Amino acid sequence: DAGVIQSPRHEVTEMGQEVTLRCKPISGHDYLFWYRQTMMRGLELLIYFNNNVPIDDSGMPEDRFSAKMPNASFSTLKIQPSEPRDSAVYFCASGTGLGEAFFGQGTRLTVV
Amino acid sequence: GDSVTQMEGPVTLSEEAFLTINCTYTATGYPSLFWYVQYPGEGLQLLLKATKADDKGSNKGFEATYRKETTSFHLEKGSVQVSDSAVYFCALEAGANSKLTFGKGITLSVRP
């Protein structure tokens, strides 16, 4: 398996634009997680899915953020409208349980 | 609530030095404990884990022992290499159906 695949690896966008981050989890994994990593706040869990259903989105910072998982092999995290404070590295991870997660290489988002 | 506390960093060592990175936790019940490593430009990957008291996790020369009496899971390596330079995260899962809770991470730099 190629592991968790995220795209794009880097994204630079202007404030106010919509940003969509994509993730393909490892086949057979029931759980999918979206994390955000910044120097100030460290690693934050934004939302996770079990069998394509959102279970806990309490980490989503505000209504500008939304995540979907239309099928077992694809998920998106959308920010609309984007703001400079959204600049961070966003990781997608998948796993067969809540304890162990396999991370993608991340998307480095810069909002200018 | 559940939490993980890691020692403040960064840590800089010379090659072949002994490494200890402290991690303590607070959790209800009997958590599983993990160390994750993040190499530059990559996502996190599981380094080792322990699921019950007195278990020792080990991988790539790293070890950590689950100490319930001191609520600790310190990471050790007898002789570090330049290639061990990375960010190390301690994490816990407080029980079935619980989320991973990460510490803030600590940066290790190993100089030749």
Interface residues (C-beta under 8 A of the other chain):
Chain A: V4 G42 L43 L45 Y48 D56 F91 A93 L98 G99 E100 A101 F102 F103 G104 Q105 G106
Chain B: S32 F34 G41 E42 G43 L44 Q45 L46 K49 F89 E93 A96 N97 S98 K99 L100 F102 K104 G105
